[in-house]
Amino acid sequence: MHFVNARGILTGSGGRLGMNIYRGCSHGCIYCDSRSRCYQFTHPFEDIEVKQNAPELLEKALRSKRRKCMIGTGSMSDPYMHCEEELQLTRKCLEIILQYGFGAAIQTKSDRILRDIDLLDEINRAAKCVVQMTLTTYDDDLCGILEPNVVNTKRRIEVLEEMRKRGIPAVVWITPILPFINDTEDNITSILEECVRVGVKGIIDFGMGLTLREGDREYYYAALDRHFPGLKDQYIKRYGNAYELPSPNAEKLTEIFQRICKANGILSNPEECFQYINVLPEKYPQMNIFDL
C-alpha cells in the first residue's frame, strides 16, 4: 500500500459521476479485468494506491455542483478492500455525499459495507443509494479459488438481506461466468433463486462468459495452471486470443436467467439496470420493505 495526493477524484459528467478512492485490489480474483494493461498501472496491482486526499477533493467538487446526481464507486477497485478497515476513506466520502445531498451507487464483493449501512440508509432516505454486489459462484470451495481473499457468495447474500431490511435497493452482477468452471445450470439457478429470495432490483449479465485482455489473460491462465491443470490448453484451442469468451452453455444459461428474472419482476436488461443505478430522480420513491 502506498499513498498519493490525487489531482482530482470525480470522473464523468451530467447525471452520473464516478470515483475510485483506491487503485489496485487485494481480493485476488483470478479473472479481474482491472489487471489489464490498458489501464496503465505503474505499480504492482496488489500494492494498493491510496488517494489519501479523496475526501477533501470530493467535498470541494460537490460543494460547487448545483445539480445533484449519483456518485458511483467500485467499478475499477473495490471500495471495501482490507485497507478500508483502517483508513475509512470510503466512509468519509459517503459522509460527504450525504452532507451535500447526492446519491450513491456502490459496487463491492465485501461484507465490510455493512459497517456503513447506517450511512447508506441515510443517503437512501435523503436522496438514493444502490448497492451492487457481484455473485459469480455459489459453491463455497470453488468461490474460494476464484475469489480467494474476499467473503464467499453466501455471505454476500447475507449482505443483500441486510440491505433489504433497510429498504436499500440492490443490483447483482452475475459476471463473469467462466467457461468450463462455473458455467453450470446448477450454479446459475442457485444464485438466481437467492436473488429472488432477497428481493434484488436488477441483475446484470453480459452474455454468460468472460472477457480477457493483455495482462488479465496472463494472470488468469496462470491461475488455471495452478487450480485446473490442462484447462488453459482447452481455452487456447477454443478461443485463441479472443477478447470475448462465451460459455458453450451461454444460450441455455441465458434462457434460464431471462425466465427467472421475468417471472419475478427483476430488471435483466443491462441498459435498464444502469438506468436505474445511475439516475437520481428529483423525487425518489423509497422502497417499502413490505412490497418486496
DOVEX-730118 format. One line per 10 residues: number of its first residue (from 1); their letters; for each residue x, y, z of N, C-alpha, C. Coordinates in steps of 0.001 Angstrom, whole numbers, plus 500000, padded with zeros to 6 digits. Layout:
N
NUM> A> X:Y:Z:X:Y:Z:X:Y:Z  ...
END
This chain:
292
1> MHFVNARGIL> 500851:498805:500000:500000:500000:500000:500887:501245:500000  500525:502195:499148:501247:503460:499141:500262:504604:498939  500659:505800:499366:499748:506940:499405:500144:507986:498365  499124:508582:497747:499347:509665:496799:498338:510777:497069  498672:511972:496626:497722:513074:496591:497235:513213:495161  495977:512882:494945:495411:512928:493605:495066:514359:493213  495051:514599:491900:494667:515922:491405:493153:516092:491379  492457:515014:491159:491001:515042:491132:490468:513691:491535  489166:513616:491821:488590:512359:492285:487385:511933:491451  486669:512877:490844:485458:512536:490110:485725:512456:488616
11> TGSGGRLGMN> 485096:511478:487969:485112:511366:486513:483674:511305:486018  483491:511589:484726:482149:511577:484163:481565:512960:484103  480318:513022:483657:479645:514312:483527:478143:514102:483549  477428:515201:483602:475974:515131:483532:475359:514509:484758  474503:513489:484544:473712:512941:485636:474386:511859:486445  475642:511502:486104:476289:510430:486857:477791:510682:486909  478368:510605:488116:479796:510786:488306:480370:509553:489000  481637:509272:488761:482277:508114:489382:483567:508501:490072  483973:507663:491018:485247:507897:491705:485847:506558:492109  487178:506520:492134:487915:505379:492657:488876:505903:493711
21> IYRGCSHGCI> 488583:505580:494951:489388:506058:496081:490699:505288:496145  490634:504024:495746:491801:503163:495724:492082:502728:494286  493329:502357:494030:493712:501853:492708:494547:500591:492912  494048:499482:492356:494585:498169:492662:493602:497435:493552  493914:496181:493898:492963:495431:494725:493676:494281:495426  493166:493926:496591:493730:492827:497377:492835:491595:497390  491736:491596:496650:490809:490462:496678:491360:489232:495967  492207:489432:494968:492854:488308:494306:491994:487518:493348  490889:488075:492856:490015:487359:491915:490806:487004:490652  490741:485755:490235:491634:485289:489174:491292:485873:487816
31> YCDSRSRCYQ> 490084:486415:487652:489610:486892:486352:489608:488414:486230  490162:489133:487177:489939:490580:487291:490387:491360:486054  489446:492025:485397:489747:492824:484212:490600:494046:484541  490522:494528:485778:491273:495732:486145:492785:495518:486084  493218:494264:485990:494638:493988:485818:495115:494262:484387  494200:494468:483476:494563:494614:482068:495526:495779:481851  496450:495602:480933:497494:496606:480702:496948:497912:480158  495755:497871:479588:495175:499099:479039:494916:500140:480129  494869:499718:481393:494637:500663:482487:495929:501293:483006  497052:500861:482439:498345:501521:482636:498749:501644:484117
41> FTHPFEDIEV> 498679:500541:484813:499196:500531:486179:500714:500675:486149  501227:501538:486979:502672:501733:487075:503231:501120:488354  502403:500373:489074:502818:499710:490305:502156:498342:490350  502673:497406:491136:502036:496094:491252:500573:496225:491672  499738:495388:491102:498301:495506:491313:497919:495369:492780  498637:494528:493513:498327:494313:494930:498901:495403:495829  499741:496260:495289:500274:497408:496034:499275:498550:495887  498306:498585:496778:497160:499474:496623:497595:500940:496668  497210:501677:495641:497432:503122:495642:496252:503787:496341  496552:504525:497380:495525:505163:498208:495496:506662:497902
51> KQNAPELLEK> 494377:507132:497436:494224:508568:497199:493827:509216:498527  494845:509562:499280:494621:509953:500670:493847:511262:500803  493842:512075:499763:493102:513334:499811:491742:513229:499143  491252:511996:498936:489968:511801:498270:488817:512547:498952  488664:512488:500276:487544:513214:500894:487605:514725:500654  488790:515306:500742:488919:516749:500519:488579:517110:499083  489056:516291:498140:488746:516547:496732:487250:516410:496463  486634:515389:497059:485207:515164:496839:484384:516315:497403  484714:516760:498606:483958:517860:499203:484083:519128:498360  485276:519404:497885:485476:520586:497050:484657:520500:495768
61> ALRSKRRKCM> 484611:519323:495162:483877:519141:493915:482370:519241:494123  481850:518600:495179:480408:518594:495385:479897:519949:495868  480727:520657:496584:480337:521975:497080:480008:522930:495929  480664:522737:494794:480499:523659:493668:479457:523194:492658  478864:522006:492870:477891:521476:491911:476473:521830:492343  475749:522427:491418:474377:522813:491716:473410:521668:491464  473725:520827:490486:472822:519737:490132:473218:518467:490880  472279:517895:491627:472535:516661:492351:472518:515480:491384  473312:514457:491674:473361:513278:490825:473859:512092:491638  473964:510945:490988:474505:509756:491627:476032:509793:491563
71> IGTGSMSDPY> 476666:509382:492652:478113:509239:492707:478414:507744:492807  479044:507197:491783:479351:505772:491771:480775:505494:492217  480991:504336:492824:482338:503914:493178:482409:502395:493184  483589:501865:492834:483792:500427:492841:483906:499797:491474  483829:500573:490407:483872:499988:489068:485248:499442:488715  486294:500064:489247:487662:499616:488967:488305:498913:490165  488142:499474:491337:488744:498922:492552:487705:498937:493670  487613:497833:494375:486598:497689:495416:486824:498718:496526  485798:499482:496872:485952:500497:497922:486001:499920:499331  485784:498596:499462:485798:497965:500778:486847:496858:500861
81> MHCEEELQLT> 488041:497152:500337:489160:496236:500499:489633:496230:501954  490619:495392:502240:491117:495242:503600:491607:496568:504187  492261:497391:503376:492827:498643:503889:491756:499635:504333  490522:499468:503848:489454:500391:504231:489114:500265:505709  489363:499107:506314:489082:498935:507740:489813:499992:508565  491049:500240:508216:491857:501197:508966:491690:502617:508431  491689:502780:507120:491738:504122:506527:490390:504835:506541  489296:504078:506321:487928:504613:506357:487706:505772:505376  488402:505749:504264:488218:506803:503276:486869:506680:502577  486427:505451:502344:485106:505265:501734:484022:505831:502634
91> RKCLEIILQY> 484113:505546:503918:483113:506077:504851:483130:507601:504872  484308:508190:504882:484402:509656:504889:483772:510242:503627  483974:509589:502495:483377:510078:501254:481855:509922:501271  481357:508838:501859:479906:508676:501988:479304:509761:502871  480009:510131:503927:479531:511205:504801:479414:512516:504026  480343:512756:503126:480302:513981:502310:479166:513909:501296  478973:512746:500703:477854:512564:499766:476529:512841:500470  476377:512349:501685:475171:512606:502464:475043:514086:502793  476123:514691:503206:476109:516101:503598:475614:517005:502474  475998:516689:501247:475658:517565:500124:474448:517086:499325
101> GFGAAIQTKS> 473792:516035:499787:472516:515640:499193:472608:514887:497892  473735:514212:497635:473890:513422:496418:473489:511975:496686  473329:511211:495605:473053:509788:495721:474335:508986:495600  474275:507710:495993:475454:506851:495948:475112:505510:495312  476024:505041:494451:475920:503712:493851:477248:503009:494093  477227:501966:494903:478453:501336:495383:478519:499896:494892  479645:499536:494289:479856:498174:493807:480946:497511:494637  480660:496302:495157:481611:495637:496042:481385:494133:496033  482368:493398:496559:482207:491983:496880:482316:491764:498389  482512:492808:499150:482900:492684:500551:481742:492926:501515
111> DRILRDIDLL> 481761:492173:502628:480778:492421:503679:481171:493596:504559  482332:494203:504318:482709:495398:505087:481734:496546:504846  480971:496465:503779:479996:497509:503505:478959:497606:504626  478760:496512:505365:477795:496546:506464:478207:497524:507556  479475:497790:507684:479939:498796:508651:479284:500139:508395  478992:500438:507128:478470:501748:506751:476985:501723:506429  476287:500671:506856:474883:500557:506471:474049:501701:507038  474493:502275:508167:473771:503427:508713:473830:504612:507754  475011:504845:507173:475169:505940:506211:474414:505659:504917  474478:504422:504453:473759:504065:503232:472258:504274:503419
121> DEINRAAKCV> 471777:503920:504583:470359:504112:504904:470003:505595:504862  470839:506428:505473:470573:507867:505470:470621:508454:504066  471592:508030:503278:471682:508520:501899:470447:508097:501114  470012:506864:501324:468844:506373:500596:467572:507113:500982  467490:507548:502219:466314:508305:502646:466353:509749:502131  467566:510311:502072:467699:511707:501670:467749:511876:500158  468321:510894:499460:468482:511001:498014:468196:509636:497382  469249:508842:497210:469089:507483:496671:470403:506743:496868  470321:505459:497230:471502:504618:497360:471214:503268:496719  472118:502806:495887:472012:501486:495272:473291:500711:495580
131> VQMTLTTYDD> 473145:499535:496154:474285:498665:496438:474361:497601:495355  475539:497477:494748:475768:496474:493711:476722:495412:494253  476301:494175:494169:477087:493063:494711:477360:492050:493602  478599:491641:493454:478974:490642:492458:478810:489242:493036  478061:488394:492329:477868:486991:492707:478179:486135:491484  479211:485324:491572:479585:484502:490416:479476:483008:490681  479697:482588:491940:479917:481168:492197:479289:480764:493519  478272:479927:493456:477527:479568:494660:478286:478591:495539  479065:477699:494943:479817:476706:495701:480951:477380:496471  480993:477178:497784:481968:477859:498637:483409:477506:498276
141> DLCGILEPNV> 483674:476223:498038:485047:475809:497731:485530:476418:496426  484691:476395:495414:485068:476974:494125:485208:478482:494235  484321:479104:494989:484397:480552:495200:485738:480914:495835  486225:480086:496746:487495:480340:497400:488679:480282:496452  488543:479552:495352:489585:479500:494332:489504:480712:493412  488301:481050:492982:488118:482125:492005:488261:483504:492628  487827:483647:493874:487825:484945:494572:488398:484737:495976  489708:484493:496081:490284:483909:497296:490340:484800:498528  490400:486102:498368:490644:486976:499521:489431:487836:499881  488256:487313:499623:487029:488048:499911:485979:487051:500374
151> VNTKRRIEVL> 484937:487533:501031:483917:486622:501568:483213:485862:500449  482683:484703:500798:482044:483871:499786:480659:484402:499421  480076:483764:498431:478785:484226:497901:477689:484185:498951  477669:483163:499776:476608:483064:500781:476666:484236:501757  477862:484680:502103:477988:485846:502974:477538:487110:502242  477838:487203:500976:477391:488379:500204:475873:488420:500110  475267:487243:500035:473806:487194:500012:473245:487674:501355  473927:487350:502438:473513:487871:503741:473588:489399:503759  474592:489957:503112:474683:491421:502993:473462:491960:502262  473079:491304:501184:471903:491743:500425:470638:491665:501282
161> EEMRKRGIPA> 470561:490646:502124:469419:490542:503034:469361:491735:503981  470507:492138:504496:470542:493286:505395:470139:494567:504669  470543:494709:503428:470143:495879:502644:468629:495892:502445  468082:494721:502193:466630:494638:502009:465886:495069:503273  466389:494648:504424:465738:495018:505681:465688:496530:505861  466670:497219:505326:466726:498681:505420:466004:499379:504270  465538:498585:503296:464895:499196:502136:465881:499800:501159  467144:499363:501201:468164:499856:500285:468184:498944:499065  467902:499454:497875:467826:498587:496693:469196:498035:496308  469186:496846:495707:470415:496177:495308:470320:495692:493865
171> VVWITPILPF> 471445:495749:493197:471602:495180:491861:472768:494208:491917  472584:493023:491356:473613:491980:491369:474280:491890:490004  475598:491752:490021:476365:491454:488806:476643:489950:488813  476032:489213:487885:476260:487772:487792:477280:487547:486670  478469:488052:486928:479513:488079:485913:480868:488232:486578  481921:487608:486033:481908:486787:484820:481521:485332:485110  481031:484680:484075:480775:483251:484111:481887:482589:483306  482678:481762:483975:483915:481239:483396:483645:479918:482674  483959:479851:481381:483727:478605:480634:484390:477403:481299  483628:476333:481413:484069:475047:481952:484364:475084:483453
181> INDTEDNITS> 483994:476158:484134:484283:476263:485569:483004:476510:486371  482386:477689:486197:481158:477973:486949:479956:478173:486024  480073:477717:484776:479009:477914:483790:478061:476722:483758  477502:476405:484934:476570:475276:485033:475171:475778:485365  474188:474995:484981:472803:475354:485277:472580:475412:486783  473184:474486:487514:473007:474462:488965:473555:475734:489604  474718:476180:489171:475316:477390:489734:474461:478614:489450  474075:478776:488201:473290:479955:487821:471933:479941:488522  471266:478795:488529:469946:478698:489159:470027:478978:490655  471050:478452:491316:471188:478666:492760:471365:480146:493083
191> ILEECVRVGV> 472199:480831:492318:472407:482265:492551:471126:483045:492280  470458:482725:491179:469252:483468:490822:468137:483254:491839  467991:482048:492336:466959:481787:493341:467208:482598:494607  468474:482765:494982:468797:483588:496143:468523:485064:495856  468799:485499:494649:468492:486883:494266:466994:487153:494374  466191:486193:493957:464738:486327:494075:464344:486396:495542  464927:485524:496345:464566:485442:497758:464856:486745:498498  465980:487382:498190:466353:488601:498910:465858:489863:498204  465108:489707:497120:464407:490837:496517:465282:491862:495825  466265:491421:495029:467098:492395:494334:466291:493101:493244
201> KGIIDFGMGL> 466698:494312:492937:466001:495122:491935:466355:494707:490524  467625:494386:490295:468063:494015:488958:469261:493091:489020  469522:492403:487893:470683:491526:487763:471332:491816:486420  472635:492065:486443:473373:492408:485233:474146:491190:484749  473900:490815:483490:474614:489727:482825:475111:490238:481484  476360:489911:481151:476916:490325:479871:477168:489121:478965  476200:488230:478890:476275:487164:477910:476818:485844:478393  476874:485625:479701:477319:484343:480256:478683:483932:479694  479677:484727:480010:481020:484416:479558:482040:485268:480283  483220:485370:479680:484372:486026:480270:485030:486892:479214
211> TLREGDREYY> 485661:487973:479621:486499:488748:478705:487933:488717:479214  488883:488640:478292:490298:488617:478630:491064:489589:477748  491931:490368:478402:492812:491274:477683:494258:491037:478127  495176:491671:477438:496578:491557:477789:496780:492002:479235  497484:491221:479990:497669:491489:481408:496715:490661:482241  495450:490786:481977:494425:489972:482632:494551:488515:482183  494742:488297:480882:494805:486941:480342:495944:486132:480965  497119:486733:481074:498261:486014:481617:498019:485604:483077  497437:486502:483852:497154:486211:485260:496117:485098:485370  495099:485156:484538:494036:484150:484557:494581:482781:484154
221> YAALDRHFPG> 495378:482736:483096:495903:481454:482640:496856:480847:483671  497628:481668:484365:498497:481154:485430:497664:480525:486541  496518:481139:486847:495622:480577:487858:495016:479261:487381  494675:479168:486094:494162:477904:485562:495205:476801:485703  496454:477125:485411:497511:476115:485542:497634:475627:486981  497444:476520:487951:497554:476133:489361:496379:475292:489829  495190:475683:489428:493985:475091:490017:493229:474139:489091  493389:474296:487783:492656:473473:486819:493618:472998:485727  494543:472106:486050:495553:471677:485086:494930:471181:483775  495487:471667:482662:495012:471279:481338:493945:472184:480769
231> LKDQYIKRYG> 493277:472968:481612:492172:473787:481130:492664:474954:480271  493835:475486:480564:494365:476583:479748:494464:476171:478278  494961:474954:478025:495086:474486:476644:493731:474394:475970  492719:474007:476736:491363:473939:476194:490863:475330:475820  491171:476321:476652:490810:477707:476359:491497:478181:475085  492799:477958:474999:493556:478447:473848:493051:477807:472559  492756:476519:472616:492260:475820:471435:490901:476349:471002  490043:476657:471963:488680:477086:471619:488597:478569:471295  489341:479413:472049:489146:480862:471949:490338:481622:471360  491502:481010:471303:492666:481745:470824:492940:482946:471713
241> NAYELPSPNA> 493154:484106:471102:493375:485352:471843:492152:486261:471814  490973:485677:471696:489741:486462:471608:489518:487266:472885  488893:488430:472733:488520:489249:473889:487306:488661:474585  486314:488224:473838:485099:487663:474409:485161:486142:474353  484915:485530:475517:484955:484079:475642:483600:483598:476168  482625:483430:475294:481303:482984:475752:481333:481521:476188  480568:481217:477214:480442:479836:477661:479779:478997:476572  480201:477743:476400:479475:476849:475485:478017:476670:475890  477719:476945:477155:476351:476809:477668:475598:478141:477699  476148:479167:477050:475607:480521:477184:474134:480605:476807
251> EKLTEIFQRI> 473738:479967:475732:472349:480076:475279:471389:479528:476319  471687:478351:476855:470811:477737:477847:470818:478542:479143  471989:478998:479584:472083:479766:480817:471352:481101:480698  471443:481717:479535:470744:482987:479318:469241:482783:479343  468782:481675:478795:467341:481381:478822:466854:481227:480255  467619:480522:481079:467268:480362:482494:467250:481728:483184  468274:482506:482937:468397:483841:483534:467207:484725:483181  466875:484796:481908:465766:485652:481471:464432:485166:482021  464255:483861:482040:462985:483303:482519:462760:483608:484001  463774:483396:484813:463623:483623:486248:463443:485112:486544
261> CKANGILSNP> 464205:485954:485866:464061:487396:486096:462676:487886:485694  462207:487451:484544:460888:487888:484063:459782:487421:485001  459881:486189:485478:458841:485637:486351:458779:486357:487686  459857:487028:488063:459915:487658:489379:460056:489179:489327  459852:489752:488149:459864:491210:488028:461214:491847:488296  462285:491153:487967:463638:491660:488194:464185:492240:486899  464747:493420:486941:465368:494013:485763:466510:493117:485295  466555:492821:483992:467596:491930:483481:468319:492487:482267  467820:493565:481721:468494:494214:480601:469570:495146:481164  470829:495014:480723:471874:495861:481305:471586:497355:481215
271> EECFQYINVL> 471027:497790:480094:470730:499218:479946:469699:499674:480974  468678:498844:481206:467669:499190:482205:468268:499212:483610  469169:498257:483880:469818:498231:485190:470670:499473:485396  471452:499846:484384:472300:501027:484509:471479:502304:484613  470351:502338:483918:469455:503483:484032:468963:503615:485463  468598:502498:486065:468128:502528:487449:469243:502952:488401  470441:502409:488185:471563:502708:489072:471989:504168:488972  472038:504684:487762:472721:505958:487515:471848:507193:487596  470548:507027:487587:469661:508191:487550:469163:508525:488952  469365:509777:489327:468827:510286:490588:467608:511148:490262
281> PEKYPQMNIF> 466403:510618:490466:465206:511403:490145:465021:512544:491139  464275:513533:490707:464017:514664:491600:463257:514224:492838  462335:513308:492646:461601:512738:493776:461817:511239:493738  462614:510747:494664:462998:509341:494697:462022:508562:495558  461271:507622:494966:460353:506804:495765:461093:505785:496594  460992:505885:497918:461679:504943:498793:461022:503562:498684  461858:502524:498803:461349:501170:498774:460558:500869:500051  459474:500188:499894:458711:499693:501038:459078:498241:501233  459689:497916:502354:460168:496543:502538:459030:495536:502524  457821:495967:502771:456681:495042:502778:456205:494727:501362
291> DL> 456707:495527:500367:456348:495258:498971:457326:494323:498294  458428:493956:498981:459466:493141:498356:459064:491676:498349
END
